[in-house]
Amino acid sequence: MTLVVAGYNFDENPWRSIDNIKESTGVRGEGLFAVADSIITSFSSNGHSPLLSGFKKIKEIPVKLWQPYFIGENFKSYNSVFLQVECFVAFAGSTLTAQHVIDLISNHLATLRIDFQSGDFETDGEYVVKKICDPNNLIRNGYTSVYGDDMFIPEKHYQGLLTAEYIAEVVEYSINKALSSAQKYKLDEKSLREMYTEFILGVNCPSTESDLLIKYTMKQRTNIDGMIEVYVVSERIEEGSVAVIGMNSRFGELAQDKAKEAIENGLSLKSEMTTFVKDAINEVNAEGSFQIAMPIVIKSLENRRVSKQVIAEET
C-alpha cells in the first residue's frame, strides 16, 4: 500500500502569533508539493510484508517542447528544444502498472512539438502543440510547402503555446493509452484489483505561471463487445484541498480536515501534511502492519523545477 498527499503551497502566516490579529490564515505560496511513504510491500496470508524501502513513488518528469527547424523557407526537422520544464507524477497501486504508465507519460511529455494548422496559411493559421503520435502538418507536408520569413518566429508565435491544462490532457491520454493495452485480455475482478493504480499530477503552467494539481482515478466499464476495459477520470484539486491516493479510504477525510485546519491557523501546509503522513505511518506500524513505512519523501515543485527532501527513520 501507499500514502501520498499532495497540495498547493500555503506558507506560515508571520502574523499568526501576534495577539489581536484576526486575519491569520495561511498565505498562498508559489508551487506545489507531494509527500509519500517509500516502501513497497507484497500481500500474503500473513498480511503486508515489506519488499523494498526507499522506492520512488513521486517521479519528476521533464516536459520538452520542440521547435521546428527550417532550411530557407522549407521545414527540415525538429532538432532543438524551445521550452523545458518539470512536473511531478505520483502513484499509488500496482508498481508494474505505474512503471508502464510513467514510461508512456515521460515519452509523450519529452517529445511535444510545435506545429501549424490551417486551411489557409495566409489568413487563419494557428500554432499548436502536438504529441509525437498526433498527425503533424509540418512533417506531412515536408518540402512541398513553403513558409514565409514572417512565420515561426519564436518570441512572437511560440510564447504561451504550452499550458498546464494541455500537459494534464497529455498525462490523461498517456495513462489511458497504457491501460488500453490490457483490453486485449479478458480481465476478471482479481486482475482489475491487481492493476488498480491512482495518479497525481503537479505542474506549474509554462504560460500563466499558475499551479495545477490533478488526481486521476481508475474506473472500469463494459464495452460493446462485453469486455471490461479500464480508464481514468481526472479531478482538478482546488486550492485549500489536498489530493490523497493510496490509503485514501482510511486517511483521506482526515487529511482534508487537517489541511483545512492548517490553512485556517496560518500554518505551513507542506509541513503539516508531512507531519500527517509521518503520524499515519506510526499509527499503521503500531498495529504491526507495514502497509506504509518510513522514510518519507517530499517533492516540491517551484519555478517549474522539482526538488527533493527525504526524512529518514528516527534513530
Number of C-alpha atoms within 10 A of each C-alpha: 21 22 28 29 28 30 27 27 25 25 20 22 18 13 15 17 11 9 7 8 9 9 12 18 21 25 18 18 14 16 23 25 25 30 29 33 31 24 24 24 19 13 11 8 6 6 13 17 16 17 10 11 14 16 14 15 25 24 16 22 20 20 23 22 24 22 21 20 14 13 9 11 13 17 19 15 15 17 10 12 15 15 15 15 19 20 24 24 22 25 28 23 22 16 16 11 19 22 13 14 23 21 14 20 24 19 18 21 24 20 18 24 23 22 20 18 14 12 9 9 14 10 8 9 12 13 15 14 20 22 18 14 9 10 11 18 14 20 14 10 12 14 13 9 12 13 14 11 9 8 14 19 10 11 8 10 15 18 13 12 14 23 18 21 13 14 24 21 13 19 26 23 17 22 25 18 15 20 19 14 11 16 13 10 11 11 15 10 8 8 11 17 12 13 18 17 23 22 29 27 26 30 30 26 21 21 12 11 16 13 20 22 25 24 25 23 16 18 14 11 11 10 11 7 6 9 15 19 20 21 18 19 12 17 13 14 17 13 14 19 17 27 25 26 27 22 18 16 10 11 17 19 13 13 22 18 12 18 24 17 17 23 23 15 17 22 22 21 29 26 16 17 25 23 14 19 23 21 12 20 22 17 13 14 15 10 8 11 16 22 23 28 27 22 20 24 22 22 22 25 24 20 15 22 18 22 11 13 11 16 13 11 10 6 3
